Amino acid sequence: MFARDVLCAAVIMAIILTGCKKTDGQATTQDQTEETTMSEQFQYGFRYDPVEVVASDGSLDASLVRTLLLKTPYPGDAAEVEAHFAKVIGAQNDDGSLKDEDDRPPLEATALKLRRLLQEGYSPKRPQMQRAIAFVEKALAELPEADWPEAPGDAVHVMCLLGKTDRPVIKVRLEALAEKMPELWGGGCPGTPFAQLVDLWAGRDVADVNSAIESTLVWADEAIAAPGCSSKLALCSSWTMIEVLGEIDHPTATRLARRLVPMLLRAQQADGHWREGHGGDKTFFVLRMLSVHGLLDELRDLPPLPADWRIVRALPLPGGRAMNICALDGHLWVLDMAGPAIIEISPTDGAVIKTLEFGPVPGLNAFTLAAGDGVFYVSAFGHKDERPDLRRPDAIHEIDAATGKVLRKFDMTRTGDITGATRVGRELLACDGWGGGVWVVDLDNPDAELTQTFDRVAAGMPDYLASDGETIWAVEFMAPSLVKSTSDGKLLDWTERPFGLNPVAWDGKNLWAFDSDNNRICLIERASADEAPSIELTRQLIQAEPTFDIPNLDGAARRQAFAVNLLSPISQPQDTDDFDAQFTLGWSDDALLVGARIHDDDFVAAKDLKKLWGNQADCVLVYVKAPDGEMLRVVVEPGMTDDQPEPRIMHEPHTNRTREATVQRRKLDDGYALQISLPWDLIGIEPAEGKDLRVQLIALDVDAAGEDMEMHGLMWYPATGTPENPMISYRVSLAQQASPAATALVTPVKNAHGLIDSIRVAARAERVGQTVTIAGNGAVSGETALTIDRAGMAVAWIPLPAGNQWPLTLTLDGETIATFDPAAATVSGRVIIEGVPSLGWGKSGDTTFAGALESALSVTEHPYSYAQIMGYSGLAFRFRWGPRSEGWCPSVPVGEFPEEQAAVIWATGWQVQDEDNMDNEDDPHMERFAADMVASIDAGFPVVGYGPGRPALNVAVAFGYDNGGESFLWWDFFGGDTPVVLPATQTGPWIWILKSFNEPPSRRKQLLASLKIAVRNWHRPDEKLPPGKYYYLWGDVAYTAWAADIRKAATFDDEQQGPLFFANWWCFGILVDARNTAAVFLREYADAAGDDQAATHIRKAADLYQQEGQLLGAFYGTKDAFIGPWSGKSAEDWTDEVRQREFAAIAQAHSLDRQAIAELEAALAAME
């Protein structure tokens, strides 16, 4: 039922009740022809399949999509959805009104929140909603007639959605809005005019507004360009368009939705979601728009979109606070606000050629940098308008490029928020980051009045500009696009923004892009699909990382330790004469051994030991994490001051230890040396060759104290944040011999789209000029020289090769410094069991416990079939129903409860290690058992349990692991033939680890036990399983309750009907699968009864179960009963007529089940 195609159909057909009615008539032949042509233009689809993301994502946003859009909630989604509702609804006043954070008037605030909740699919019958709706109705009734034409649009919209349109104010407001629409085209706030258009759409049956709707759609068709922005759209946000287009079912809206697809493909983030810069997650609205207009399936079937850009060369940013870049006479310049200065750098290696200090510029705090004719332009802030939270620019200053002297000043106090600027002839175009468009400064007449225009660039709200005098590149704010246009605003081309909302520069031949996240400037060029690295390569590269071997030092000389001779400066450039550090790593049977040699001549001790954690004293920090343990955080103070002459050591956590960490310190002429011993029980691992750890090493040097304190730091992994994310650390493996000393730091670099675009290599400063090469599958694809960065290190970013070339090998001055190969166990640490079948709804059955166990056992010497597991457990014959009082819990068909597990263990002979932490379902810490899972996989036994897809609890199969159990490879029912790589920390709250096999019972005993379970469950009284937790009805009683609930469904409110709808189709699907399987099992085992009369009864029961399976399974063809996502229909289609058909079918299935149980009872009597 939840197969890829089924989930896709669920999204495509999910049109929630937000005004999405069918329009009169059909698209014209011309419309159809245009749409066909546009369809052919889609060469690529999603980089990350959003349906698979939603199916396996445990986030709030995914819960909202599953529950409110797909109508297929997981068991854990209800709490997330309710929490979201409570957050949005906020505090409700006694009169029913709602408050918002912007202190809007009560009617506006209440209507805005109501509209959002209705748009997301929440029922208006909720008590809080009803009180808020009543307030809006009352407020509109009390509104003076003179104010009707300006009544809040959200309030009118809400009333239209609810059908409460009798009051004259509704019609008057809609007619007034319709008349005003042409004035709103291309103006106003970021939602204008689309927010108003959807108001008209909601009220099109209330007032004569169709002409205004049509004319606005015609305008939108001309205004909306593929980048999601244009000069005609001005400030309109592309995300507002997407929200609105998901509510309007009209041929023009479909055409516009198709036009925005290329932009949306580029806007998707690495986790598969869509987000607006400051507006939160937009995945719900994107999927809704794509589903309403029939685009989702088409895009999912296309190859993933490659990157638009490739990096030709990357240079380190100079200065202390680089803000912008520009080109002057072919030279590359960087605005450094730490100077302030404008720094010329070499376009070849990034070396600083000239530093131009400029000024004085009062109030300088700017992003703007432009150049032309031997001068630069920078903006200065300081002016404040009526909003004290906003800082406005005072002026743009013209600066002599030779001397740094301010030549002229252009008054900009009329503008909103100047960000980027560029020279075009004798004009300066300055972006307005608040009001949109550009301001035109006449350089020949500095006293002329400024003019604001949207016609000079093909972007509505550009943030940064670059120009060659004839064409202009604009980094758009309202859409994630880089737009190229003529100097009079005609669109020439567009792409995704190379590095998010960052500046670009044109040097006369090349385009350069500023990457603030990675402290670099990149020469970029458009890449064809053949030139760009494959999406698969960038995904795999994230998983591939080198492992450093650290040696066993028991009885060995210290010189054999693994040496870490290269560390990255933290925040400030390193002065090696003042402060330097090296580390060594080794191990013994007792402890992890960390050596540190610190060069320092000035020491500060912590007055309070706790201040060591606050980086307020000289210290060494070590972070260590075993695959299945907590992170151990260790801080060591060297004890080099008179008031603190002895070393001190602290570590967290403080539990589960029998031995303390220890430290020995030796004073040196130029600093000190430490030998730190961390016992294995403190780390939480039994030492053995081949086991992996994650380690981060940090040395801190504090000079002076109090307000004069300066802190310098060096760290091994070149990114901070290890305590929050263990992956921000290096992997080391316990070995006999050490890896070569770490002389270079090698790190894959992600861009703003989550794609790896290059690999960063860093080394000590004395290696500047040495050459880094990269080779894919043995063929060298690029080389670059190390250059100095502002932290004082020799660095280079080397672009990835085109296509999917493995392995990747990096060399520095001829020496191999890293090899990336996800397929090689020596690098990625990947171990898999070959031949384990993947899982999928239908192909592996629909009871995940039986399907996953069949897959796991298939590669052992004692396999069992799906039918056998279903029969032994009694699941083939069982029917349960969750009563109304328990909210129709969707867990009723679940197969992995303790008694089913016990039955399978007894019947198959397999003995298992059962680890169940369902009592702590939200935070089970199952990584504790990672070592046991690794041992099982090493022995050739897959692990069965809850893996991907939380909070849903579907059983999956772990058939491999990476990095000694740091993560596991799972087959699950959603992933198809692509395994899901899941960190051990995300393993679900129950696993089965196969341990041994005993001789199973005879086939007759297996059959006898199965029949007893079937009969017992049919007559079973209602009870809670496990005790006190889950309440179910069984067999005969369950059928009666199911039929009664379906018959009474129309009497339940929307909040009750939702869970009932889900339980109804979900149990139906499991029942079809179970009864068909029961027929297979009984026919296979009938002869094992050892009695002809019993065998006859068993075969009759098999026939009855087969008849039941065929009866219910026929609805898969007609799709007119038990409808759910599998049918392409939703709860809105669940009418009384459909339920009457279901009621009759349930009665027939009940009768067939009753007859089959009677035959099984007769068989039992004959066998016993």
DAGIQUI-V8140 format. One record per helix or strand of 2 or more residues. SS is the DSSP state (helix for helix, strand for strand). FROM is the first residue (numbers start at 1). TO is the last residue. If there is no record, write none. Layout:
BEGIN
SS/FROM/TO
SS/FROM/TO
END
This chain:
BEGIN
helix/4/13
helix/29/40
helix/50/56
helix/60/69
helix/77/89
helix/106/119
helix/127/141
helix/145/150
helix/153/162
helix/168/184
helix/194/202
helix/210/223
helix/238/245
helix/251/267
strand/275/276
strand/280/281
helix/283/292
helix/296/300
strand/309/316
strand/322/328
strand/331/336
strand/341/345
strand/352/357
strand/370/372
strand/375/384
strand/391/400
strand/406/411
strand/418/424
strand/427/432
strand/438/442
strand/451/453
strand/462/467
strand/471/476
strand/481/486
strand/491/496
strand/504/506
strand/511/515
strand/520/526
helix/535/543
strand/547/552
helix/558/560
strand/562/564
strand/568/570
strand/580/587
strand/591/599
helix/609/614
strand/619/626
strand/631/637
strand/648/652
strand/662/668
strand/671/679
helix/680/683
strand/692/703
helix/706/708
strand/710/715
strand/730/735
strand/745/750
strand/756/763
helix/765/767
strand/771/776
strand/779/785
strand/787/788
strand/794/799
strand/808/812
strand/815/820
helix/825/828
strand/831/832
helix/848/857
helix/866/873
strand/880/881
helix/884/886
helix/890/893
helix/898/908
strand/910/916
helix/918/923
helix/926/938
strand/943/946
strand/955/962
strand/967/971
strand/980/983
helix/984/986
strand/990/997
helix/1003/1018
strand/1023/1024
strand/1031/1034
helix/1035/1047
helix/1049/1051
helix/1054/1089
helix/1092/1113
helix/1115/1118
helix/1125/1127
helix/1131/1133
helix/1136/1167
END
